[in-house]
């Protein structure tokens, strides 16, 4: 049996446990992908997941670097703290922007592809999981995808609070 250091296991477990934003985004991407009129436009949600995950990992790494710094008042530590604050804020802003952009694009594509504006429905997905002649199910999937996007945006603010608390921990400094 391999004995890993305690800090390595707990840090990785905490990081995976605290990224709640990924789950609703994954559900939103699935809803969008199987929707016959939105289909491959779920790539926006997948890109959002990757970008938010990278920003979160980067912010978490900077917070860990701040806590491991020997001199909390050093110029380098203060620069890292400033960049961690901006990354924490950027995660929320990016989540809201992606939610707005994705909702607008998906509603627009659905309106055009379903034939509600043009009169001719067009399939936008490479797989045929649900029938294209059922606009009710397609509409429900569209709304479910957008609702899960909004849930992810709300959870990004919860994550901001968690990261802000980690940044303040043992430093007694505020984010404002």
Kinemage of the C-alpha trace (Angstrom):
@kinemage 1
@onewidth
@group {chain A} dominant
@subgroup {mainchain}
@vectorlist {calphas} color= white
{ca unk a 1} P 0.000 0.000 0.000
{ca unk a 2} L 1.283 3.433 -0.912
{ca unk a 3} L 1.242 6.037 1.807
{ca unk a 4} L 0.541 9.455 0.346
{ca unk a 5} L 1.126 12.588 2.375
{ca unk a 6} L -2.038 13.777 4.132
{ca unk a 7} L -1.948 17.238 2.603
{ca unk a 8} L -1.818 15.913 -0.992
{ca unk a 9} L -4.934 13.786 -0.589
{ca unk a 10} L -6.953 16.368 1.304
{ca unk a 11} L -6.138 19.228 -1.095
{ca unk a 12} L -7.128 17.205 -4.156
{ca unk a 13} L -10.310 15.947 -2.493
{ca unk a 14} L -11.268 19.482 -1.435
{ca unk a 15} L -10.662 20.858 -4.910
{ca unk a 16} L -12.866 18.227 -6.542
{ca unk a 17} L -15.550 18.523 -3.887
{ca unk a 18} L -15.831 22.307 -4.100
{ca unk a 19} L -16.237 22.620 -7.883
{ca unk a 20} L -20.027 22.384 -7.797
{ca unk a 21} L -20.292 24.530 -10.942
{ca unk a 22} L -19.195 21.674 -13.206
{ca unk a 23} L -22.205 19.408 -12.475
{ca unk a 24} L -24.999 21.749 -13.662
{ca unk a 25} L -22.863 22.757 -16.632
{ca unk a 26} L -22.426 19.115 -17.589
{ca unk a 27} L -26.190 18.530 -17.317
{ca unk a 28} L -26.802 21.672 -19.394
{ca unk a 29} L -24.384 20.464 -22.065
{ca unk a 30} L -26.139 17.082 -22.206
{ca unk a 31} L -29.570 18.732 -22.470
{ca unk a 32} L -28.305 20.955 -25.259
{ca unk a 33} L -26.518 18.168 -27.125
{ca unk a 34} L -29.504 15.820 -27.290
{ca unk a 35} L -31.843 18.659 -28.282
{ca unk a 36} L -32.363 18.154 -32.027
{ca unk a 37} L -32.554 21.890 -32.713
{ca unk a 38} L -29.597 23.081 -30.624
{ca unk a 39} L -27.229 20.102 -30.792
{ca unk a 40} L -23.633 20.992 -31.427
{ca unk a 41} L -24.063 24.487 -30.015
{ca unk a 42} L -23.556 22.798 -26.640
{ca unk a 43} L -19.877 23.334 -27.399
{ca unk a 44} L -20.282 26.757 -25.720
{ca unk a 45} L -21.151 25.030 -22.449
{ca unk a 46} L -18.233 22.635 -22.755
{ca unk a 47} L -15.884 25.569 -23.387
{ca unk a 48} L -17.367 27.304 -20.340
{ca unk a 49} L -16.677 24.234 -18.183
{ca unk a 50} L -13.051 24.094 -19.305
{ca unk a 51} L -12.441 27.821 -18.840
{ca unk a 52} L -14.101 27.988 -15.405
{ca unk a 53} L -12.230 24.898 -14.261
{ca unk a 54} L -8.890 26.407 -15.347
{ca unk a 55} L -9.637 29.747 -13.669
{ca unk a 56} L -10.700 27.978 -10.458
{ca unk a 57} L -7.612 25.761 -10.347
{ca unk a 58} L -5.408 28.790 -10.986
{ca unk a 59} L -7.084 30.813 -8.212
{ca unk a 60} L -6.837 27.866 -5.799
{ca unk a 61} L -3.139 27.411 -6.588
{ca unk a 62} L -2.470 31.089 -5.942
{ca unk a 63} L -4.332 30.943 -2.626
{ca unk a 64} L -2.253 27.916 -1.599
{ca unk a 65} L 0.909 29.788 -2.617
{ca unk a 66} L -0.123 32.739 -0.440
{ca unk a 67} L -0.658 30.476 2.574
{ca unk a 68} L 2.690 28.764 2.045
{ca unk a 69} L 4.578 32.068 1.712
{ca unk a 70} L 7.090 32.685 4.470
{ca unk a 71} L 6.635 36.458 4.485
{ca unk a 72} L 2.985 37.543 4.117
{ca unk a 73} L 4.003 41.179 3.612
{ca unk a 74} L 6.444 40.551 0.759
{ca unk a 75} L 5.764 42.282 -2.539
{ca unk a 76} L 5.496 38.959 -4.367
{ca unk a 77} L 2.896 37.671 -1.918
{ca unk a 78} L 0.863 40.827 -2.305
{ca unk a 79} L 0.975 40.512 -6.111
{ca unk a 80} L -0.159 36.902 -5.894
{ca unk a 81} L -2.967 37.915 -3.543
{ca unk a 82} L -4.096 40.643 -5.951
{ca unk a 83} L -4.117 38.227 -8.869
{ca unk a 84} L -6.026 35.634 -6.815
{ca unk a 85} L -8.677 38.256 -5.988
{ca unk a 86} L -9.040 39.157 -9.646
{ca unk a 87} L -9.271 35.485 -10.660
{ca unk a 88} L -11.983 34.878 -8.063
{ca unk a 89} L -13.970 37.801 -9.446
{ca unk a 90} L -13.273 36.765 -13.037
{ca unk a 91} L -14.763 33.334 -12.379
{ca unk a 92} L -18.111 34.906 -11.453
{ca unk a 93} L -18.075 37.389 -14.305
{ca unk a 94} L -17.172 34.702 -16.842
{ca unk a 95} L -19.907 32.431 -15.555
{ca unk a 96} L -22.556 35.134 -15.905
{ca unk a 97} L -21.298 36.190 -19.349
{ca unk a 98} L -21.208 32.616 -20.608
{ca unk a 99} L -24.717 32.053 -19.259
{ca unk a 100} L -26.050 35.099 -21.095
{ca unk a 101} L -24.225 34.323 -24.336
{ca unk a 102} L -25.203 30.651 -24.285
{ca unk a 103} L -28.844 31.410 -23.534
{ca unk a 104} L -29.080 33.990 -26.325
{ca unk a 105} L -27.315 31.768 -28.865
{ca unk a 106} L -29.309 28.660 -27.967
{ca unk a 107} L -32.656 30.468 -28.047
{ca unk a 108} L -31.741 32.045 -31.375
{ca unk a 109} L -30.538 28.789 -32.897
{ca unk a 110} L -33.555 26.920 -31.545
{ca unk a 111} L -35.914 29.529 -32.991
{ca unk a 112} L -34.306 29.260 -36.416
{ca unk a 113} L -33.709 25.499 -36.481
{ca unk a 114} L -37.092 24.455 -35.052
{ca unk a 115} L -38.856 26.245 -37.848
{ca unk a 116} L -40.791 28.586 -35.587
{ca unk a 117} L -39.335 31.557 -37.503
{ca unk a 118} L -38.546 30.019 -40.889
{ca unk a 119} L -41.213 27.334 -41.263
{ca unk a 120} L -38.683 24.582 -42.048
{ca unk a 121} L -37.176 22.573 -39.156
{ca unk a 122} L -33.491 21.658 -39.396
{ca unk a 123} L -31.683 19.136 -37.215
{ca unk a 124} L -28.604 20.563 -35.520
{ca unk a 125} L -27.351 17.432 -33.757
{ca unk a 126} L -25.396 14.522 -35.215
{ca unk a 127} L -27.350 11.937 -33.187
{ca unk a 128} L -31.039 11.123 -33.368
{ca unk a 129} L -31.987 10.577 -29.720
{ca unk a 130} L -35.344 12.326 -29.638
{ca unk a 131} L -37.775 12.823 -32.522
{ca unk a 132} L -37.481 16.124 -34.347
{ca unk a 133} L -41.229 16.367 -34.776
{ca unk a 134} L -41.782 16.852 -31.027
{ca unk a 135} L -41.177 20.574 -30.382
{ca unk a 136} L -42.464 20.288 -26.792
{ca unk a 137} L -39.660 17.974 -25.706
{ca unk a 138} L -37.142 20.087 -27.568
{ca unk a 139} L -38.439 23.229 -25.852
{ca unk a 140} L -38.274 21.487 -22.452
{ca unk a 141} L -34.648 20.465 -23.085
{ca unk a 142} L -33.809 24.019 -24.140
{ca unk a 143} L -35.329 25.459 -20.974
{ca unk a 144} L -33.696 22.781 -18.795
{ca unk a 145} L -30.295 23.607 -20.309
{ca unk a 146} L -30.777 27.315 -19.648
{ca unk a 147} L -31.994 26.678 -16.084
{ca unk a 148} L -28.907 24.581 -15.357
{ca unk a 149} L -26.740 27.362 -16.802
{ca unk a 150} L -28.372 29.807 -14.375
{ca unk a 151} L -27.843 27.370 -11.482
{ca unk a 152} L -24.159 27.143 -12.442
{ca unk a 153} L -23.899 30.947 -12.457
{ca unk a 154} L -25.396 31.078 -8.956
{ca unk a 155} L -23.033 28.344 -7.776
{ca unk a 156} L -20.087 30.325 -9.110
{ca unk a 157} L -20.959 33.023 -6.550
{ca unk a 158} L -21.011 30.334 -3.838
{ca unk a 159} L -17.556 29.264 -5.025
{ca unk a 160} L -16.436 32.911 -4.919
{ca unk a 161} L -17.436 33.036 -1.260
{ca unk a 162} L -15.537 29.804 -0.551
{ca unk a 163} L -12.385 31.048 -2.266
{ca unk a 164} L -12.681 34.452 -0.575
{ca unk a 165} L -12.885 32.744 2.805
{ca unk a 166} L -9.801 30.681 1.949
{ca unk a 167} L -7.977 33.831 0.911
{ca unk a 168} L -8.854 35.583 4.187
{ca unk a 169} L -8.083 32.515 6.303
{ca unk a 170} L -5.091 33.007 8.599
{ca unk a 171} L -4.373 36.373 7.018
{ca unk a 172} L -7.174 38.485 8.470
{ca unk a 173} L -7.447 40.377 5.214
{ca unk a 174} L -10.606 41.316 3.397
{ca unk a 175} L -11.325 41.083 -0.329
{ca unk a 176} L -12.902 44.543 -0.485
